[in-house]
Amino acid sequence: MKKKSLFDIAMEQKREKQNNDNNIVITHKNSRISILVEIIGKILKLVFYILICLLLTIGTTVLVNSELRNQLINVINTNI
């Protein structure tokens, strides 16, 4: 058996690449329900992130401001 030269190997790879480029790829369309679930999931994730940011902002304000900190402690103690 004759060994292949680098040129022959390169030409085979080029032919294989051209054959792969000519292939047709069929994709499955998403159903309306899956699209709706995906949109609802993204909206819930956005609401969750906004809620976390608001809670972090309130928490840091309370920790920095001693008057608000005392009011928060009073609210927690009166509800318990």
DAPE-V192134 format. One record per helix or strand. SS is the DSSP state (~ for helix, > for strand). FROM is the first residue (numbers start at 1). TO is the last residue. If there is no record, write none. Layout:
ss=SS from=FROM to=TO
ss=SS from=FROM to=TO
This chain:
ss=~ from=6 to=21
ss=~ from=32 to=64
ss=~ from=66 to=79
